[in-house]
């Protein structure tokens, strides 16, 4: 699911428990047992569903752990956050980003729909309340007005781009309070802000060991003390065989020899409503471990047991692809270094 680069070496931001204790606590919290350490050391990537952490009916919770990588933690974090890692994902079509405290509408200048994506533009021309698109009532009205213009397709894309920028700017200035709801049928609304708050309620260990990043996620744009970097992004990717735009906030906290990355998708164009991914890069033996936890909110699961199970498997599969790509990128960069 990162384009923030931090200056190293790592600097501690306060007192915390020893790294070994944190590793043990995190493994237990994420549903892994002591025997899983051997699997990680042999190169496996492990995942588990966490239904007890699903605070809302539309929530899906998945936890993951990456095998031991015999590289220093800072090398792993820099690779994890690099633009090259974003570019290497086969489902990501385009992206752009800027520091959360800066940037303007030009941030979205690279966003457009290609010739091969005009079916999505035609969907926007007839956008209405429902689950085909995640749009606020006012955004639907603006798109409907643009669809009446003689150059309707061009105007609808421009209107959607403006709506994306407004969502970015509202979040930048007001945080969770600035997130518009999604219009559903019969006047109902879906609230990604409520989902993001619920996702934080279940991050017990994050609040215990790294309260700084928990407070930043909860109170942004306030409570940013100790955050090493903060970036806003738009990401166009393929979801459910359709191009989809997500708006994301990525934060990095470095504490001694541990780095915590939070990626909050506070807007998703369709299929799911919002997403929070937390990743910890922790030194272990002669290398580093990556732990990750994901909360995805989608009305497609509808509280159904079978749909929930399928949803967890889908999210875990996407996680595995990202971890495998990260490992491949690290192997490639290591090979380049050795050849020089």
Residue pairs with C-beta under 8 A, 6 or more apart in sequence:
1 248
1 263
1 265
1 275
1 277
1 322
2 80
2 81
2 82
2 85
2 86
2 250
2 261
2 263
3 81
3 82
3 83
3 86
3 95
3 97
3 231
3 233
3 250
4 81
4 228
4 229
4 230
4 231
4 250
4 251
4 252
4 261
5 78
5 81
5 82
5 229
6 77
6 78
6 81
6 228
6 229
6 252
6 254
6 259
8 74
8 78
9 74
10 73
10 74
10 254
10 255
10 256
10 257
10 258
10 259
11 254
11 256
12 255
12 256
13 212
13 226
13 253
13 254
13 255
14 212
14 226
14 255
16 22
16 209
16 210
16 255
16 256
17 25
17 209
19 256
19 257
19 258
19 282
19 283
22 209
22 258
22 282
23 282
23 284
23 289
25 205
25 209
26 205
26 280
26 282
26 291
27 33
27 34
27 36
27 37
27 65
27 291
29 204
29 205
30 48
30 50
30 63
30 64
30 65
30 291
30 293
31 48
31 50
31 63
32 46
32 48
32 63
32 65
36 46
36 65
39 46
40 46
40 65
40 66
40 67
40 68
40 289
41 67
41 68
41 285
42 67
43 67
43 68
44 67
45 64
45 65
45 66
45 67
45 320
45 323
45 324
46 64
46 65
47 62
47 63
47 64
47 65
47 316
47 319
47 320
48 62
48 63
48 64
49 61
49 62
49 63
49 309
49 312
49 313
49 316
50 61
50 62
50 63
50 293
51 61
51 308
51 312
52 61
53 59
53 61
53 202
53 295
54 60
54 61
54 308
55 198
55 199
55 201
55 202
56 194
56 195
56 198
56 297
57 301
57 302
57 303
58 195
58 273
58 297
58 298
58 299
58 301
58 302
58 303
59 195
59 198
59 199
59 295
59 296
59 297
60 294
60 295
60 296
60 297
60 298
60 301
60 308
60 311
60 312
60 315
61 202
61 293
61 294
61 295
61 312
62 293
62 294
62 296
62 312
62 315
62 316
62 319
63 291
63 292
63 293
63 294
64 291
64 292
64 293
64 294
64 316
64 319
64 320
64 323
65 289
65 290
65 291
65 292
66 289
66 290
66 291
66 292
66 323
66 326
66 327
67 289
67 327
68 284
68 285
68 287
68 288
68 289
69 76
69 287
69 288
69 289
69 290
69 327
69 330
70 286
70 287
71 287
71 288
71 330
71 334
72 283
72 287
72 288
73 257
73 258
73 259
73 281
73 282
73 283
73 288
74 259
75 330
76 281
76 288
76 290
76 326
76 330
77 252
77 259
77 261
77 281
79 85
79 326
79 329
79 330
79 333
80 261
80 279
80 281
80 290
80 326
81 250
81 252
81 261
82 329
83 95
84 329
85 325
85 326
85 329
86 92
86 95
86 235
88 325
88 328
88 329
89 237
89 321
89 322
89 325
91 237
91 238
91 239
92 235
92 236
92 237
93 236
93 237
93 238
93 243
94 110
94 111
94 235
94 236
95 233
95 234
95 235
95 236
96 107
96 108
96 109
96 110
96 111
96 233
96 234
97 107
97 231
97 232
97 233
97 234
98 107
98 231
98 232
99 229
99 230
99 231
99 232
100 172
100 221
100 230
100 231
100 232
100 249
101 172
101 230
103 168
103 172
103 232
105 162
105 165
107 165
107 168
107 232
107 234
108 161
108 164
108 165
108 168
108 234
111 161
111 164
111 234
111 236
111 245
112 157
112 161
113 120
113 121
113 157
113 243
117 243
118 153
120 242
120 243
121 153
121 156
121 157
122 153
123 132
123 133
124 133
124 143
124 156
124 157
124 160
125 143
125 147
125 152
125 153
125 156
126 147
127 133
127 135
127 140
127 143
127 144
128 140
129 135
129 137
129 140
129 183
129 184
129 185
129 187
130 183
130 184
130 185
131 184
131 270
131 299
131 300
132 270
133 269
133 270
134 182
134 190
134 192
134 267
134 268
134 269
134 270
134 273
135 143
135 163
135 182
135 183
136 180
136 181
136 182
136 183
137 183
138 180
139 163
139 180
140 183
142 159
142 162
142 163
143 156
143 159
143 160
143 163
145 159
146 152
146 155
146 156
146 158
146 159
147 155
147 156
149 155
164 234
164 245
164 247
164 267
167 179
167 180
167 247
167 266
167 267
168 232
168 234
168 247
170 178
170 179
170 180
171 178
171 179
171 232
171 247
171 249
171 266
171 267
172 178
172 221
172 232
173 221
174 221
175 219
175 220
175 221
175 222
176 193
176 196
176 197
176 218
176 220
176 266
177 193
179 191
179 192
179 193
179 196
179 266
179 267
181 189
181 190
181 191
181 192
181 193
182 189
182 190
182 191
182 192
182 273
183 189
184 190
190 273
190 299
192 266
192 267
192 268
192 273
192 274
192 297
193 266
195 273
195 274
195 295
195 297
196 217
196 264
196 266
196 274
196 276
197 218
198 295
199 274
199 276
199 295
199 297
200 214
200 217
200 218
200 276
202 295
203 214
203 278
203 293
206 213
206 214
206 260
206 278
207 214
210 253
210 255
210 260
212 223
212 225
212 226
212 227
212 253
212 255
213 226
213 227
213 251
213 253
213 260
213 262
215 223
216 223
216 224
216 226
216 227
216 230
216 251
216 253
216 262
217 251
217 262
217 264
217 276
220 249
224 230
226 253
226 255
227 251
227 252
227 253
228 252
228 253
228 254
229 250
229 251
229 252
230 249
230 250
230 251
230 252
231 249
231 250
231 251
232 247
232 248
232 249
232 250
233 247
233 248
233 249
233 250
234 245
234 246
234 247
234 248
235 245
235 246
235 247
235 248
236 243
236 244
236 245
237 243
237 244
237 246
238 244
239 268
239 269
239 270
239 271
239 272
240 270
240 271
242 270
242 271
244 268
244 269
244 270
244 271
245 267
245 268
245 269
246 265
246 267
246 268
246 269
246 275
247 265
247 266
247 267
248 263
248 264
248 265
248 266
249 262
249 263
249 264
249 266
250 261
250 262
250 263
250 264
251 261
251 262
251 264
252 259
252 260
252 261
252 262
253 259
253 260
253 262
254 260
257 282
257 283
258 280
258 281
258 282
258 283
259 280
259 281
260 278
260 279
260 280
261 278
261 279
261 280
261 281
262 276
262 277
262 278
262 279
263 275
263 276
263 277
263 278
263 279
264 274
264 275
264 276
264 277
265 274
265 275
265 276
266 274
267 274
268 274
268 275
271 298
271 300
272 296
272 297
272 298
272 300
273 297
273 298
273 299
274 296
274 297
275 294
275 295
275 296
275 297
276 294
276 295
277 292
277 293
277 294
277 295
278 292
278 293
278 294
279 290
279 291
279 292
280 290
280 291
280 292
281 288
281 289
281 290
282 288
282 289
282 290
282 291
283 289
290 323
290 326
292 319
292 323
294 315
294 319
296 311
296 315
298 311
300 307
300 311
301 307
301 308
301 311
